Amino acid sequence: MGVLDSISAASMIIGILVGGSSILAGVFKTMTYVTQNIVAPMQISIGQLSSMTKELKVLLEQVRQDTREQDRRITICEQSIKSAHHRLDTLEERVDKIGQG
C-alpha cells in the first residue's frame, strides 16, 4: 500500500499543480483582458480629458483677460460720455441764458 499511497499522493500533487496553473492562466488572461479592454481605453480617455481641461483653462483665462479689457474700455467710454454730457449741459445753460437775456 505504500507504493499506492505514494502514487496517489503524487497524482494529487500533480492535479493540484495542473489545476493551479490553469487557475493562474485564467487569472492572467482575465487581467490581460481587463488591462487591454478597460484600463487602456480609460487611460486614453483620462489623458484626453486632461488635455481638454488644460485647453479650457487657457480659453477661460483669455475670456477673463478680454472681459477685463472690455471693462476698462467701457469705463473710459462712460467717463467720456459723462464729460460730454456735462459739456452739453453747460452749453444748454448758455443757450438758455442767451435766449432769456
C-alpha positions as CSV (number, residue, x, y, z in Angstrom):
1,M,0.0,0.0,0.0
2,G,2.9,2.3,0.5
3,V,3.5,2.5,-3.3
4,L,-0.2,3.1,-4.0
5,D,-0.2,5.8,-1.3
6,S,2.8,7.4,-2.9
7,I,1.3,7.2,-6.4
8,S,-2.0,8.6,-5.0
9,A,-0.2,11.5,-3.3
10,A,1.9,12.2,-6.4
11,S,-1.2,12.2,-8.6
12,M,-2.9,14.5,-6.2
13,I,0.1,16.9,-6.2
14,I,0.2,16.9,-10.0
15,G,-3.5,17.5,-10.1
16,I,-3.2,20.4,-7.8
17,L,-0.3,21.9,-9.8
18,V,-2.1,21.4,-13.1
19,G,-5.3,22.9,-11.6
20,G,-3.4,25.7,-10.0
21,S,-1.6,26.6,-13.2
22,S,-5.0,26.6,-15.1
23,I,-6.3,29.0,-12.5
24,L,-3.3,31.2,-12.8
25,A,-3.5,31.1,-16.6
26,G,-7.2,32.1,-16.3
27,V,-6.4,34.9,-13.9
28,F,-3.6,36.1,-16.3
29,K,-6.0,36.1,-19.3
30,T,-8.6,38.0,-17.3
31,M,-6.1,40.6,-16.2
32,T,-4.8,40.9,-19.7
33,Y,-8.4,41.4,-21.0
34,V,-9.2,43.9,-18.3
35,T,-6.0,45.8,-19.0
36,Q,-6.4,45.9,-22.8
37,N,-10.2,46.5,-22.9
38,I,-11.0,48.5,-19.9
39,V,-7.9,50.1,-18.3
40,A,-6.1,51.2,-21.5
41,P,-9.2,52.9,-23.0
42,M,-9.9,54.6,-19.7
43,Q,-6.3,55.9,-19.6
44,I,-6.6,57.3,-23.1
45,S,-9.9,59.0,-22.1
46,I,-8.4,60.4,-19.0
47,G,-5.5,61.8,-21.0
48,Q,-7.9,63.4,-23.5
49,L,-9.9,64.9,-20.7
50,S,-6.8,66.2,-19.1
51,S,-5.8,67.8,-22.3
52,M,-9.2,69.3,-22.9
53,T,-9.2,70.7,-19.3
54,K,-5.9,72.4,-19.9
55,E,-7.3,73.9,-23.2
56,L,-10.4,75.1,-21.4
57,K,-8.3,76.7,-18.7
58,V,-6.4,78.6,-21.3
59,L,-9.6,79.7,-23.0
60,L,-11.1,80.8,-19.7
61,E,-8.1,82.9,-18.9
62,Q,-8.4,84.5,-22.4
63,V,-12.0,85.3,-21.7
64,R,-11.1,86.8,-18.3
65,Q,-8.5,89.0,-20.0
66,D,-10.9,90.0,-22.7
67,T,-13.5,90.8,-20.0
68,R,-11.1,92.9,-18.1
69,E,-10.1,94.8,-21.2
70,Q,-13.7,95.4,-22.1
71,D,-14.5,96.6,-18.6
72,R,-11.6,99.0,-18.9
73,R,-12.8,100.3,-22.3
74,I,-16.4,100.6,-21.1
75,T,-15.1,102.7,-18.1
76,I,-13.3,105.0,-20.4
77,C,-16.4,105.3,-22.6
78,E,-18.6,106.1,-19.6
79,Q,-16.2,108.8,-18.4
80,S,-16.1,110.3,-21.9
81,I,-19.9,110.2,-22.1
82,K,-20.2,111.8,-18.7
83,S,-17.8,114.6,-19.7
84,A,-19.7,115.1,-23.0
85,H,-23.0,115.2,-21.1
86,H,-21.6,117.8,-18.7
87,R,-20.4,119.9,-21.7
88,L,-23.8,119.7,-23.3
89,D,-25.5,120.7,-20.0
90,T,-23.1,123.8,-19.9
91,L,-23.9,124.7,-23.5
92,E,-27.6,124.3,-22.8
93,E,-27.4,126.6,-19.8
94,R,-25.6,129.2,-22.0
95,V,-28.2,129.0,-24.8
96,D,-30.9,129.4,-22.2
97,K,-29.2,132.5,-20.8
98,I,-28.8,134.0,-24.3
99,G,-32.4,133.2,-25.1
100,Q,-33.6,134.9,-21.9
101,G,-31.2,137.8,-22.0
